[in-house]
Amino acid sequence: MVDNDAMALMALRSLLAREGFAILWTAQLGAAAIQRCIRAQDRPDVLLVDMALTDMTGIDVCRAVRRWAPELSMIGMTAYDPAVYRDAALDAGATDVISKDDITTIAGIIRRLAVQRTAGLSAAGLPVGTQSERTQSPETYAASYSTADQRTSADLPDNGRPFTETAAQATSPELRTTHEPNRQPARSFALSAQQSAIMRRYADGRSTEEIASELGISKGTIFSQVARVREKLHARDRDEAVALCRRYLRM
C-alpha cells in the first residue's frame, strides 16, 4: 500500500489483515512505491494506491508501475469522491478507484483479482502477457509513456543515487529496444473551463487551498484536473504545466 497518511496506512493494514490479507510493505511516497515494484521479488500481488500523495499523484504512480510491471494489479483509493479520479486511473492501469472507507469493496476486488491471477488472467480478465485494446492503441501508448512518466521513473532513488535513464536501460533489456527518448508527443492546449481556471490561479500564485475555496471544489478535484492538464501538456510536474500555460495561453 502507498498512502501519504501514516494513520490511514495503519488503519488499512489492520482492517485488511482482518479480511485475511498479508501486507507485504507500505510506503508514504509514490517514488518509494514505484521503486519497490521495479524488482519482481519485491512486487505484491496487488498494489493499493492513494490518489492524492505528497510527491506525485496516485495516477503518476500507476503509470510508472505499469511500465515496470504491466501485469501487476493496482487499485486506487481515495478519501474524496472516487469518480473524480476513476477515468484517469483506469487509463493509467488501475482496476478501479474505491473510497478508503469501503473496505468491503476493496477486499472483494482483491479477492476477484486473486482468482483471476490463479486462473492465469490479468486484471483486465485477459490471459497474462496480453494487453487490452486500451493499452495497445497508439494514442494511449503516447499518453501512457509521456515525458512526465519518463521523469517519474528516471528520478527514482537507487540506493541514494538518481535512477538514471542509463541505469534503467541496463536494468531492463526490453526498454533498450522499445524506449524512444527523442519522441516528443504533441501538446494539447485544449483545456476545459475548469482546468483553465485552476491553472490561471496557480499562475497567479494561489495555493491549492485558496483555489479550492475560490472555485468551490475539493482539493481532490484540483489534483485530478492538474494531472489531466499535465497529460495534455506532457509536463513533468505542475510547475512546468503552469509555465507552459503562462507561455502559450498567456495566463
N, C-alpha and C positions, 0 to 999 in steps of 0.2 A: 504494500500500500504506500502511496505517496500523498501526503497532506501537510500543508504548512502549519496546521494547528496541532500541537503536541497532545492536547487534551482529546481532540477528536480521534487521533490515532489510537490513544489508549482505550477510548470507549469502543471504537470499531474493532480493535483487536479482541477485547473481552466479549463483545456481542457475537462476533463471527466464530470465536472459539467455542461458544456455547452451541453454535449451529453445527459444530463438528469439523471446522476447517482449521488447518495449521497455517500460521502466518510465518512465511519464510523470512521476511525482513520488512522494515518500514523506513521511509525517508521523508524528510520535510522539504527537500529541494527537488525540483524537477530534474536538474542536471545529475543529481546523485542517483535518482531512479533510473535514468537513461543509462548511466554508467553500469549499474547493476544488471541491466538487461543485455549488455553487449556480449558477455560470455555466456555460452549456453548453460554452463553448470550453475550459474547464479540466477537464471531466469525462473520465475514462478510459473505455475500453470495458468494463473490469471493475475493480471495487474489491475488494481483498483486505483484510479487516478482522480484526484480532486481537480476540478476545473479552474479554480482560482488560486494559483500558487504564488509564492513570493518572487521567484526569479524568472518565471515564464508562465504561460497558460497551460492548463492541462491538455489543450488541443496541441500545443507545441510538443508536449511530452509524447502524446500518442503518435504523432507524425514521425518523430525521431526514433521512437522504439520500433515502429513498423519498418523503418529502413534496415535495422539490425536483426529484427525478429518478426518477419511478416506473418508468422503463424501463431504468435503469442496473442492470446485473448485479452482484451482490455475492456474494462467497464468504467465509464465516467461517473463521478458522484459530485454532488453539489449541495450547498445549503440554500441556494437560490432556486429559481424556477428552472427545472431541467430542460424545459422546452427552449430556453434561451440558447443553450449550448448544443442541443441534440443534432441539428443538421451538420454543423461544423465538426462535431465529434465523430459522427458516423463517417464523414468524408475522410477524417484523419485515421480511421481504422478501429474506432471503439465499437463495441456491440450495442451499447445504449448508454444513456445518462439517467441516473436514478437519484432521487433525493437521499441524502445521508441518513435521514430518519427512517427510511423504508428498508430496514434490514431484511425483512421477509422477502421482498422482491430481489434485493441484491443476492441473498443466499439462493433463491430459486434460479436466478440466471447463472450463478456459479455452478450449480448442480447440472443445469442443462448443458453448459459448456463442457463440463467433465464427461457427461455421457457422450457428447459429440466427439470429444478427444479420444475416448475409449473406442469409439466406432471408426476412428481414423478420419474424422471430418474436422474442417476448420471452423472458426467461429461463425463464418457465413453459411455453414452447412454444406460446404464443398469438400471434396477429397483433399487431404493435406497436401500442400505443394501446388494447389490450383488457385489462381487468382479469380476474383469475381470480375464481372464486366466493368464495375465501377472503377476498380484499380487498374484495369487493362487499358482504359480509354486514354488517348494522348492528352486530352485536356486535364484529366485527373492526375495523370503522371506529372505533367508540368507543375500543377498546383501542389502536389504532394512532395516534390523534390525541388522546391523553390530555393532561392538563395537563403531565405530565412531558416529553412530546415537544415541546410548545409552548415550554417553557422552554429545552430543549436548543437549538432553532433560534433563539429570540429572544435568547439570551445570547451568540451568536457574535460575535467581534470583527469589525469592519468598518473597516479602516484605523485601528485603535486606538480606535474608538468602539463602544459597545454596538450590536449589531444589533437595534434596537428593533422592536416589533410594527408601528409606523407605517412604518418602513423596509421591513419585509418585505412589507407590503401594497402599497407603492409599487413594489417590485421585481416582484411577481407579481400582475397584474390578476386572475388566476383566484382567488387567495387572498382577494381582497376579497369575492367572491361566495359562496365556499364555507366560509370560516373563521367559526366561531361562538365568539367569545371568552367568552360568558356561559354556554356549555354546561358543566354540571358533572356528569359521569358518576357514577353511584352507586358508592360504595366498597364493596368486599367484604372483610370481615374473616375470611373462611373460610380461615385459614392451615392448612397441613399441620403435622404434629407437628414435622418438621424445621425448617420455616420459623419456627414459634413459638419453638423452642429457640434458633435463631440470633438472632432479633430480641430475645429476652429477654436474651441475653448482651450484645448491643450496648447494650441499655438499661441494663445493669449496668456498662457502661464497659469491657468486654473488647475487646481488639484482634482483628483478623481471625486473626492467628497463634494467639492463645490459644483462640479459638473452634474453629479447625481442630483444634488439639491435643485440646481437651476432648471434642469430638464425634467425633473420629476420621475427619474428612472433609477433602477438599482445599480449598484456597482457591478454586479454580475452581468447586466445588460451591456454596460460600458466595456467591460473586459472582452465580452464576446464580439461586440462590434469592432473594437480595436483589432482583435485577432483577424476579423474578416478584411478590414482595411489593409492590414499587413500582408494578407494573402494577395489582395488585388495589386498592391504596390510592390510586392516581393521585397519588403523591407525587413531588415534584420531584427529591429526592435521598434518600440513605439516612438522613440526619439527620431529615428530615421524616417518613419512614416510621417511624423509631424513636419520634419524638414522638407520632405518631398511635397507635402501639401502646401507648405509655405511657398515653395519654389514654383510649382506648376499650377496650383489653384489660387495663388496669391492670397493666402489666408493671413 
